[in-house]
Amino acid sequence: MKNLLFFISFLLLTVSAMAQPITIKGTVSDKSGSPIPGVNVVIKGTTTGTITDIDGKYSIDVSSNNDALVISFIGMKTHEISVGGQTEISVTMESDVIGLEEVIAIGYGTTSKKDLTGSVASVRVDNTPLVNLPNLGALQILQGTTAGVNIGAVTSAGGTPGLLIRGQNSITGSNSPLIVLDGMIFTGGWNEINTNDISSIDVLKDASAAAIYGSRSANGVIIVTTKRGKAGKPTVNINSYWGVQDWTRVPEMREGEDFLDWRRDNLKLTGVEDLSIENILGPRELEAYNAGHQMNWMEEVTQFAPIQNYQASISGKTDRTNYYVSGNYVDQKGILDDDNFTKASINAKLENTITDWLSYGIDMNYTENDYSGTSPSMYMATWYTPYSYKWVEGYEDEVLQRYPTTSFLYNPYTGFYTDDLNKSWSFSGKGFVNVKIPFIEGLNYKFNYSKRKGVGQRGSFTHEMRYANTWKPEDIENPTKFLNSTNGYKQTSTSERWVMDNLLTYKRSFDKHSVDVLVGYTRDQYIGETVRFAGSDFSALGTSVLGYNGLNLADPAKKSGSTSVYEYSNIGYIGRANYSYNGKYHATVSFRRDGYSAFAEGNKFGNFPGASVAWTISEESFIKDNISSLDYLKLRASYGKNGNQGISPYATTAGVAFGTTIFGETSFNYSYPSSLSNKELSWETTAAMNFGLNFSIFGGRLSGDIDIYKSSTTDQLLTRNLPIMTGYGSVPTNIGQVDNKGFELSLNSINIQSSDGFKWQTGVRFWLNRNKLVSLYGLDANEDGVEDNDIGSNWFIGESLGVVYNYTTDGIVQVGDTEYLETYGGKPGDVKFVDINGKDEDGNLTGKPDGKINADDRSIIGNSNPNFRMNISNTINYKSFELYFDFNIVAGGGKENYYMAGNQRAYLGLVPITGNWLNQDYWTEEKPSNTIPRPDYQNSHGYGFYQSRAFARLANLTLSYTFNNKVKETLKVGDLRVFVSGKNLLTFTNWVGLDPENAGQIGSSSPVIRTFTTGINLSF
């Protein structure tokens, strides 16, 4: 018994000793011996970890000698070290030069950055300052971060900005890039991809890299990769932010005496002599003036615009299973009243390894969006007089004053009595089966299948009060008499899309050789259907309360319905081979044969090859042994062909239209051919060359990429006008050529990295693009040996697609310009046009003045494309603080007058006698401006008043603080970070009116959104 008790006691003491934690200490330094603060030290397979202090020291408790430490730091190679009985583990970190082992998505597969041969830009999102910015879509993440990728402005709640990669290839066809989500072609909207789920975005820019996608990749490919689970126990992440939004630039309209002076000057120019207040204001304006009431309509149409975003996820990874489940909710109010957006989504990913050779994965996503609501008219809000009322007296917040001043100008809230429906739902499912072929090392078969179904509902219904004359009390009291004018519609659109990939890959390394071969077969199909019902006149019903949900109750003679169905399919055969020798020499060849159902027999298939080579010159001994400051240098060259199938599914077939006619007392339906077919129609084809280099010097302190490219897009998908005697107005055809060329530079530098935890990094992105219309219709009507331009479409052979073709001006005609007035007529205060051209007796242009200002005096005066774009970003880390900010610069000017846009409404009041205008100086005899004409200038030549859109903007700013381990241990959380952020904070420009980024003109454009947010990132 005594021996048994002794044995039990000994066993308990042993177990107790074994259960005691083991403390590991150490120092992390760089190769020069300097300590590195802020290095992550984590126990492998867990979320337990710490960071090094200012002296590079750390201390962590492990439970077993079998544990391993994972030591990582941005820009350094990760170390994994087994404890193995050690109590002190110190590490010397080495630079991971420009992330050479980083995995890059290249289409139907991945490669490491060191083996990349094409021009691919990669943006890492996870664990970067980008996650703290109020980006509601993936495109906003790319804005400014990727050279060669132009992202436009967001002007509405839930809005999607414009996107263009390496310039405009197609004249009238689609210029949108192909979107690939987690390895499969994606046809949903950008708002279906939650930004907090994104791990990385890779942009295939050159033709060789994109050629694997063939007929749909002429405008580039964007590959979005979402997050997966990480090894260890399940991790819950919560990311949320809240904020407010407003205009980037608010136009200052005239108020008070400034408005009255504007009205007086306008009336004076018409010969009115009585300029008393009673004569310059209308009766309703005078009523408001006498009451001391003014309306600032720019403020009135602006609503309080909060934004809130909530994201939660749970993820994890075991030996055989990887899972990631997330939910997202967004509620955003736009700047303009009743501009609303809400989104709710759920995403779930599961991957499981059944055996060493068999695995599968499932990915499901559900998203619903609601854009319902009608914003006020910016046109009317801009021009409306400040002496006016929004509501009918006695019916405030209930009945709008339909015509606050005159019947010429109506209330900006045109949609106040209109119900608006704009909702969509989508559900997508993806799955794969991956088989490592037994007995053949490196051979792998993967089957992918995805299906997406989308449902969209649109509806509108205008109620009777919209038609009441609010100056008549009887109309307000009895609006039902206008029920005969009520009307509305409701439509439901559904779409289904499936994609199937069969991929066979072979990856092996033999001594110094490495090969990666892909062959595959892919198919996809799209089917869309729309059902629409409309109705008007609800007099018999006696009410319109049901809105678009009661359209069946409309007057039977005023109801209508329609349906439409369309579908198309694609098929592709793909092949690609990557080869690398000794880490120095790399080559990639690819080929894709695509078929598209929309094209006619004999033209359904197209071939799209690509090839690229790279030489890692820094691996050569003559570089390694002689240039110690050069860490890495790789030269690249590529060539490829891509296609653009951007036509409707039935564009190659003859169109049929329908009508109704009456014979006697009977109505008959009939059909007739409405458009010609073109059985020869096929893809636009873009052939492109790219030369580039990647480099790193001074131990990774400065690294970057340089690319130059040239492309030619031929067989343009154009609609060509036909002589009217053919009976048809136009026919689709393949004709014309557009060339693009450009330069792209990306630089990353570590400016300061000190031992006290201070680090300052800078990124610079610079790019420019030039395009040229090489040929069009091939016509030479005047037989001068030069192909004719299409002036009506603004297309000029040898010039950019974005040229500005208009008159040359020389300021404003002044009172003393008597010679000009005698020659060309007009009045002082007119725009002064330059007479640059005339015709001889034979009707040929002479290039000399002829004493007339007419269409012959027009010429190319500028270009709507930017001179260049640039983004400068800075990331500053100090202990637990991180500051990130970047500037976007879009430059104009130069000898070609780049980045011009028409801005007529900023320089010419549209309704000068009855409306308002910008509060700026204009020409009068007493104050003669040489920039802005007199208020009643008629602009008989239709001049566009072109102006430079160049601007610089503080685009993003975020400041975050990560709490230390003591706080996190107290709160029992794995990570805790708070932040404040802003987007589009400051804009520097000479553009007059709204925002230069969207060439915003007063009265016709919506405001660009500026955002301020604060948020929290939490994990446990």
BAPA-361765 format. One line per 4 residues: number of its first residue (from 1); for each residue z, x, y of C-alpha. Coordinates in steps of 0.5 Angstrom, whole numbers, plus 500, padded with zeros to 3 digits. Each point is the difference from the previous one (the first is absolute). Layout:
! residues N
NUM	Z/X/Y | ... $
END
This chain:
! residues 1020
1	500/500/500 | 502/506/505 | 493/503/498 | 496/494/502 $
5	504/499/506 | 498/507/502 | 493/499/498 | 499/494/504 $
9	504/503/506 | 495/506/500 | 494/495/499 | 502/496/507 $
13	501/507/504 | 493/502/497 | 497/494/502 | 504/500/507 $
17	498/507/501 | 493/498/499 | 500/494/504 | 502/504/506 $
21	494/502/505 | 497/506/501 | 499/503/507 | 494/504/502 $
25	499/503/506 | 495/505/503 | 495/502/506 | 493/498/501 $
29	496/505/504 | 493/501/502 | 496/507/497 | 503/504/507 $
33	507/498/498 | 501/495/505 | 504/494/498 | 496/493/500 $
37	505/494/502 | 498/493/498 | 497/502/493 | 501/494/495 $
41	504/502/494 | 500/494/495 | 503/499/493 | 493/499/496 $
45	500/493/497 | 505/497/505 | 500/499/508 | 506/504/500 $
49	499/506/505 | 502/503/506 | 496/505/506 | 501/507/502 $
53	505/501/506 | 498/504/506 | 501/507/496 | 496/497/494 $
57	506/499/496 | 501/494/495 | 505/498/495 | 499/494/495 $
61	504/498/494 | 496/499/493 | 503/497/494 | 497/504/495 $
65	497/507/499 | 494/497/497 | 498/497/507 | 495/503/505 $
69	499/500/507 | 494/499/504 | 500/503/507 | 494/498/504 $
73	498/501/508 | 494/498/504 | 495/505/500 | 503/504/494 $
77	499/500/492 | 505/496/497 | 505/504/495 | 503/497/494 $
81	506/504/497 | 504/498/494 | 508/501/501 | 501/503/493 $
85	507/502/501 | 499/503/507 | 504/499/506 | 496/503/506 $
89	493/499/500 | 496/503/506 | 493/499/502 | 494/503/504 $
93	495/495/502 | 493/502/500 | 495/496/505 | 495/495/496 $
97	494/502/504 | 497/493/503 | 503/497/494 | 495/503/495 $
101	503/496/494 | 500/494/504 | 496/494/496 | 494/497/504 $
105	497/494/497 | 492/501/500 | 498/493/497 | 501/498/492 $
109	505/506/500 | 504/506/504 | 499/507/501 | 505/505/503 $
113	498/502/507 | 499/507/498 | 494/498/495 | 497/495/506 $
117	493/501/501 | 498/494/505 | 503/498/507 | 506/496/498 $
121	505/498/505 | 507/499/498 | 506/497/503 | 507/500/497 $
125	504/494/502 | 506/500/496 | 506/504/502 | 496/501/507 $
129	501/498/507 | 495/495/499 | 504/495/496 | 504/499/506 $
133	495/497/505 | 498/493/500 | 494/500/497 | 498/494/497 $
137	494/502/496 | 497/506/497 | 495/501/505 | 505/501/505 $
141	503/506/496 | 493/503/500 | 499/500/508 | 500/507/503 $
145	503/503/493 | 493/501/497 | 494/504/504 | 493/496/499 $
149	504/493/499 | 500/496/506 | 505/494/500 | 499/495/506 $
153	506/496/504 | 504/494/497 | 500/494/505 | 503/494/496 $
157	506/499/495 | 498/502/493 | 493/503/503 | 496/505/496 $
161	497/506/505 | 493/502/499 | 498/506/496 | 494/505/500 $
165	500/506/496 | 495/506/503 | 496/495/504 | 495/495/500 $
169	496/500/494 | 497/493/500 | 496/497/506 | 502/493/498 $
173	503/500/493 | 507/501/498 | 503/507/502 | 507/498/496 $
177	502/505/495 | 502/499/493 | 507/498/499 | 503/503/493 $
181	508/498/498 | 503/503/495 | 494/503/497 | 496/493/500 $
185	495/497/505 | 504/495/505 | 497/494/503 | 506/497/503 $
189	502/501/508 | 504/506/502 | 506/495/501 | 501/499/493 $
193	502/508/499 | 507/501/503 | 501/506/504 | 507/502/497 $
197	497/499/493 | 494/506/502 | 502/507/497 | 493/503/503 $
201	493/499/502 | 494/504/499 | 494/499/504 | 493/503/496 $
205	496/502/506 | 494/504/498 | 495/497/495 | 501/504/494 $
209	507/498/500 | 498/493/501 | 494/500/495 | 504/498/494 $
213	500/493/503 | 493/500/502 | 497/493/503 | 506/499/504 $
217	502/506/503 | 495/502/505 | 506/499/505 | 505/504/497 $
221	506/498/495 | 507/499/501 | 505/500/494 | 507/497/501 $
225	505/503/495 | 507/496/499 | 506/502/498 | 503/501/493 $
229	507/500/497 | 503/507/500 | 505/503/495 | 507/498/499 $
233	504/494/501 | 497/494/503 | 499/501/508 | 501/494/505 $
237	496/501/506 | 501/496/507 | 495/501/506 | 501/495/506 $
241	498/501/507 | 501/495/506 | 497/500/507 | 496/497/505 $
245	493/501/503 | 496/499/506 | 493/502/504 | 498/507/500 $
249	497/499/507 | 501/493/504 | 495/499/505 | 503/498/507 $
253	497/494/503 | 500/497/507 | 506/496/502 | 503/498/507 $
257	496/503/506 | 496/504/496 | 497/494/497 | 499/496/506 $
261	497/506/503 | 495/500/494 | 498/493/501 | 499/501/508 $
265	496/505/499 | 495/496/495 | 500/494/504 | 498/505/506 $
269	494/503/497 | 498/492/499 | 500/499/507 | 507/496/500 $
273	503/501/507 | 506/496/499 | 505/504/496 | 506/496/501 $
277	504/500/494 | 499/492/499 | 492/502/500 | 500/506/495 $
281	505/497/495 | 498/494/496 | 504/493/500 | 504/502/494 $
285	501/507/502 | 502/498/506 | 506/496/497 | 502/506/496 $
289	500/504/506 | 504/496/504 | 505/499/495 | 501/508/500 $
293	497/500/492 | 496/505/497 | 498/502/493 | 499/507/497 $
297	495/498/495 | 500/506/496 | 508/500/499 | 499/492/498 $
301	495/502/495 | 505/505/497 | 505/498/495 | 506/504/498 $
305	497/504/494 | 506/503/495 | 498/503/494 | 504/501/494 $
309	498/503/493 | 504/500/494 | 498/504/493 | 505/501/494 $
313	498/504/494 | 503/502/493 | 497/505/496 | 501/505/495 $
317	498/504/494 | 502/502/493 | 497/504/495 | 495/495/498 $
321	500/495/506 | 498/500/507 | 501/494/504 | 500/498/508 $
325	501/493/502 | 500/498/508 | 501/494/504 | 498/500/508 $
329	500/495/505 | 497/500/507 | 501/496/506 | 496/502/506 $
333	499/496/507 | 494/502/504 | 500/502/507 | 496/493/502 $
337	504/494/499 | 499/496/493 | 497/507/497 | 504/500/494 $
341	500/504/493 | 504/500/494 | 499/503/493 | 504/500/494 $
345	498/504/494 | 503/502/493 | 497/507/496 | 502/502/493 $
349	498/506/496 | 501/502/493 | 498/506/496 | 502/501/493 $
353	499/505/495 | 499/498/493 | 499/506/496 | 498/507/502 $
357	493/498/500 | 500/492/503 | 502/497/506 | 499/494/505 $
361	502/498/507 | 500/493/503 | 500/499/508 | 501/493/503 $
365	500/498/507 | 501/493/504 | 499/500/507 | 499/494/505 $
369	499/500/507 | 500/495/506 | 496/501/506 | 501/493/503 $
373	500/499/507 | 495/499/506 | 501/505/506 | 499/498/507 $
377	493/502/503 | 500/507/504 | 494/498/503 | 504/494/504 $
381	506/504/501 | 497/505/503 | 496/496/505 | 505/495/502 $
385	503/499/507 | 507/502/500 | 501/493/504 | 500/495/494 $
389	504/497/495 | 500/500/493 | 504/494/498 | 499/493/503 $
393	506/498/505 | 505/496/496 | 497/502/493 | 502/507/500 $
397	499/504/493 | 497/493/498 | 493/499/503 | 496/506/503 $
401	496/499/507 | 493/500/497 | 497/502/507 | 506/503/504 $
405	495/501/506 | 493/498/499 | 496/498/494 | 496/506/500 $
409	506/504/497 | 504/497/495 | 507/502/497 | 500/506/496 $
413	504/497/495 | 494/497/497 | 503/500/493 | 506/496/502 $
417	498/494/497 | 496/503/494 | 504/501/493 | 497/507/497 $
421	501/502/493 | 498/507/497 | 504/502/494 | 498/504/494 $
425	502/502/493 | 498/505/495 | 502/502/493 | 498/506/497 $
429	501/503/493 | 498/507/498 | 501/503/493 | 498/507/496 $
433	501/503/493 | 499/507/500 | 499/503/493 | 500/508/499 $
437	495/501/494 | 504/503/494 | 498/507/498 | 495/501/506 $
441	505/503/505 | 498/498/507 | 496/494/498 | 502/494/503 $
445	498/493/501 | 502/495/505 | 499/492/501 | 501/497/506 $
449	500/493/502 | 501/496/506 | 500/493/503 | 501/497/507 $
453	500/493/502 | 501/498/507 | 500/493/503 | 499/499/508 $
457	502/494/504 | 497/498/507 | 501/494/504 | 500/497/507 $
461	501/493/503 | 500/499/507 | 504/494/502 | 499/494/505 $
465	504/503/506 | 495/506/500 | 495/495/503 | 504/496/505 $
469	499/501/508 | 508/502/502 | 498/498/507 | 500/493/498 $
473	507/497/498 | 496/495/495 | 497/505/496 | 507/504/499 $
477	503/493/498 | 495/498/495 | 497/506/497 | 498/496/494 $
481	493/497/504 | 498/507/498 | 501/500/493 | 492/499/499 $
485	499/508/502 | 506/502/496 | 497/505/494 | 501/505/496 $
489	498/504/493 | 504/503/494 | 497/505/495 | 502/504/494 $
493	497/506/498 | 501/504/493 | 498/506/498 | 500/504/493 $
497	499/507/499 | 500/504/494 | 499/508/498 | 500/503/494 $
501	499/508/499 | 499/504/493 | 502/507/501 | 499/506/496 $
505	503/507/502 | 501/506/497 | 504/506/504 | 502/507/497 $
509	501/507/502 | 497/505/496 | 503/507/502 | 497/501/508 $
513	496/493/499 | 502/493/502 | 496/494/498 | 501/493/502 $
517	494/495/498 | 500/493/501 | 495/495/497 | 500/492/501 $
521	498/493/501 | 502/495/505 | 499/493/502 | 502/495/505 $
525	498/493/502 | 502/495/506 | 500/493/500 | 502/496/507 $
529	500/493/501 | 501/496/507 | 501/492/500 | 501/497/507 $
533	501/493/503 | 500/498/507 | 501/493/503 | 500/497/507 $
537	502/493/504 | 507/498/497 | 500/493/505 | 500/496/494 $
541	506/503/497 | 504/500/507 | 503/507/499 | 498/507/499 $
545	507/502/498 | 497/503/493 | 496/505/503 | 495/504/495 $
549	504/497/495 | 497/493/501 | 493/501/501 | 498/495/495 $
553	503/495/504 | 494/501/506 | 495/496/501 | 496/499/494 $
557	493/502/504 | 503/506/503 | 503/503/494 | 496/506/496 $
561	501/505/495 | 497/507/497 | 500/505/495 | 498/507/499 $
565	500/504/494 | 498/508/500 | 501/505/495 | 497/507/498 $
569	502/506/495 | 499/507/500 | 499/505/494 | 501/508/500 $
573	499/506/496 | 504/506/502 | 501/507/498 | 503/506/503 $
577	502/507/498 | 505/505/504 | 500/507/498 | 505/506/502 $
581	500/507/499 | 506/504/501 | 502/496/505 | 495/503/505 $
585	493/496/498 | 500/493/500 | 494/495/499 | 499/493/499 $
589	494/495/499 | 500/493/499 | 495/494/499 | 500/493/500 $
593	495/495/499 | 501/493/503 | 498/493/499 | 501/494/505 $
597	498/493/499 | 498/498/507 | 494/505/499 | 493/497/497 $
601	498/503/493 | 497/507/501 | 505/502/505 | 506/498/497 $
605	502/507/498 | 501/506/504 | 502/507/499 | 505/504/504 $
609	502/508/498 | 505/504/503 | 501/508/500 | 505/504/503 $
613	503/508/499 | 506/503/503 | 502/508/500 | 507/502/501 $
617	499/506/503 | 507/502/501 | 501/501/493 | 495/506/500 $
621	503/506/500 | 496/503/506 | 504/495/504 | 507/500/496 $
625	500/507/501 | 498/501/507 | 502/494/504 | 507/498/498 $
629	501/495/506 | 495/496/497 | 503/495/495 | 494/496/498 $
633	493/499/501 | 495/495/497 | 493/499/502 | 496/494/498 $
637	493/497/500 | 498/493/497 | 494/495/500 | 499/493/498 $
641	497/493/500 | 504/494/501 | 497/493/501 | 502/494/504 $
645	499/493/497 | 503/496/506 | 495/494/500 | 502/493/497 $
649	499/498/493 | 494/496/501 | 496/504/506 | 494/502/496 $
653	499/493/498 | 496/495/504 | 505/495/504 | 499/492/499 $
657	503/496/506 | 501/492/499 | 499/495/505 | 500/492/501 $
661	494/496/502 | 499/492/501 | 494/496/497 | 500/493/502 $
665	508/498/499 | 501/505/495 | 503/507/501 | 498/506/495 $
669	502/507/499 | 495/505/500 | 500/508/499 | 495/505/503 $
673	500/508/499 | 504/503/506 | 499/507/499 | 496/505/496 $
677	502/504/494 | 499/508/499 | 500/502/493 | 499/507/502 $
681	507/500/504 | 505/505/497 | 506/505/502 | 500/504/507 $
685	501/507/497 | 504/505/504 | 499/508/498 | 505/505/503 $
689	502/507/500 | 507/503/501 | 502/507/502 | 508/501/500 $
693	506/505/499 | 507/499/499 | 505/506/502 | 507/502/501 $
697	503/506/504 | 506/503/501 | 504/498/494 | 498/493/501 $
701	502/500/508 | 493/498/502 | 495/496/495 | 494/495/501 $
705	493/497/498 | 494/501/503 | 494/496/499 | 493/499/502 $
709	495/495/497 | 493/497/501 | 497/493/497 | 494/496/500 $
713	500/493/499 | 493/497/498 | 497/493/498 | 505/497/505 $
717	501/492/498 | 497/497/506 | 498/493/502 | 493/501/503 $
721	497/495/505 | 494/497/498 | 494/497/504 | 502/492/501 $
725	493/498/497 | 502/502/493 | 505/494/500 | 506/505/499 $
729	504/504/506 | 502/506/495 | 501/503/494 | 505/505/497 $
733	497/507/498 | 501/507/499 | 498/504/506 | 502/505/505 $
737	505/507/500 | 506/502/503 | 503/507/500 | 507/502/501 $
741	503/506/501 | 507/502/502 | 506/505/500 | 507/499/497 $
745	506/505/501 | 507/499/497 | 506/505/502 | 507/500/498 $
749	505/505/502 | 508/502/500 | 501/502/507 | 508/501/499 $
753	504/501/493 | 507/502/502 | 506/502/496 | 504/494/504 $
757	496/495/497 | 495/499/505 | 493/499/498 | 494/498/505 $
761	493/498/497 | 493/499/503 | 494/496/497 | 494/500/504 $
765	494/496/498 | 493/501/504 | 493/496/498 | 494/498/503 $
769	494/497/498 | 492/499/502 | 495/495/498 | 493/499/501 $
773	495/495/498 | 494/504/497 | 495/494/499 | 500/493/500 $
777	494/496/499 | 495/505/500 | 496/496/505 | 496/504/506 $
781	497/494/504 | 498/504/506 | 497/506/496 | 504/505/503 $
785	501/504/494 | 508/498/500 | 503/494/496 | 502/494/505 $
789	507/499/501 | 503/493/500 | 503/499/507 | 502/493/498 $
793	505/502/495 | 502/507/504 | 497/504/494 | 496/506/503 $
797	497/505/495 | 503/507/501 | 506/497/503 | 507/498/498 $
801	501/493/497 | 506/499/506 | 496/502/506 | 501/496/506 $
805	493/498/503 | 501/497/507 | 499/501/507 | 502/507/504 $
809	504/498/506 | 503/504/506 | 506/496/503 | 500/494/504 $
813	495/498/506 | 503/501/506 | 499/497/507 | 496/506/503 $
817	495/501/494 | 495/497/504 | 494/503/496 | 503/498/493 $
821	500/493/503 | 493/500/503 | 497/503/494 | 504/496/494 $
825	503/494/503 | 507/498/499 | 506/500/504 | 506/505/502 $
829	505/499/494 | 494/500/495 | 500/505/494 | 495/506/502 $
833	495/501/495 | 496/506/499 | 493/500/500 | 498/505/495 $
837	493/497/497 | 494/496/502 | 493/499/497 | 493/502/502 $
841	494/496/500 | 499/500/493 | 507/498/498 | 502/506/498 $
845	507/503/502 | 500/505/505 | 507/502/500 | 500/500/508 $
849	503/495/505 | 496/494/501 | 504/496/506 | 502/495/494 $
853	506/499/496 | 498/497/494 | 501/501/492 | 496/506/500 $
857	505/504/504 | 505/499/494 | 501/506/496 | 505/503/495 $
861	506/502/505 | 506/501/495 | 502/499/492 | 506/495/498 $
865	502/505/494 | 506/505/502 | 498/507/502 | 506/502/495 $
869	506/498/497 | 507/504/499 | 507/499/498 | 506/504/501 $
873	506/499/496 | 507/503/500 | 506/500/495 | 506/503/502 $
877	506/501/495 | 507/502/502 | 506/499/495 | 500/492/499 $
881	495/498/505 | 492/500/500 | 496/498/506 | 493/499/499 $
885	494/498/505 | 493/500/501 | 495/500/506 | 493/497/499 $
889	494/502/504 | 493/497/500 | 496/504/505 | 494/497/504 $
893	496/504/505 | 495/506/499 | 493/500/502 | 498/494/496 $
897	506/496/503 | 503/498/494 | 505/494/498 | 498/495/505 $
901	500/493/500 | 498/494/504 | 506/497/504 | 497/495/505 $
905	506/496/500 | 504/505/503 | 495/501/506 | 497/493/501 $
909	504/494/501 | 497/494/495 | 502/494/504 | 502/503/507 $
913	500/493/504 | 505/497/495 | 503/505/496 | 504/506/500 $
917	499/508/499 | 503/507/499 | 504/502/506 | 496/506/502 $
921	496/501/506 | 493/498/501 | 494/501/505 | 501/496/507 $
925	497/502/506 | 507/501/503 | 502/504/494 | 493/503/497 $
929	501/502/493 | 495/505/496 | 502/498/493 | 501/492/500 $
933	495/496/503 | 501/494/504 | 504/494/497 | 494/495/500 $
937	495/506/497 | 495/496/496 | 498/506/495 | 493/497/499 $
941	498/507/496 | 506/498/495 | 503/507/501 | 505/502/495 $
945	505/504/505 | 501/505/495 | 506/504/500 | 503/506/496 $
949	505/498/494 | 503/507/499 | 508/499/499 | 506/504/498 $
953	505/497/496 | 507/501/498 | 498/496/493 | 507/501/496 $
957	507/502/501 | 506/500/495 | 507/503/500 | 504/500/494 $
961	507/502/497 | 501/501/493 | 508/499/499 | 503/506/496 $
965	503/500/493 | 507/498/502 | 498/494/503 | 495/498/495 $
969	506/501/494 | 504/496/504 | 495/494/501 | 498/502/492 $
973	493/500/502 | 495/505/498 | 496/501/507 | 501/497/507 $
977	496/501/506 | 499/496/507 | 495/501/505 | 497/497/506 $
981	492/500/501 | 494/498/505 | 493/499/499 | 495/501/506 $
985	505/501/505 | 497/504/506 | 492/499/501 | 497/505/506 $
989	493/497/502 | 496/498/506 | 497/494/496 | 501/494/504 $
993	503/494/497 | 503/499/493 | 500/506/495 | 494/505/499 $
997	501/501/493 | 496/493/499 | 497/500/506 | 504/494/502 $
1001	497/496/506 | 504/495/504 | 499/493/498 | 496/502/493 $
1005	505/505/496 | 507/499/497 | 505/505/502 | 501/506/496 $
1009	507/500/497 | 506/505/502 | 506/500/495 | 507/502/500 $
1013	504/500/494 | 507/502/497 | 501/500/492 | 504/503/494 $
1017	498/503/493 | 505/499/495 | 500/502/493 | 505/500/494 $
END
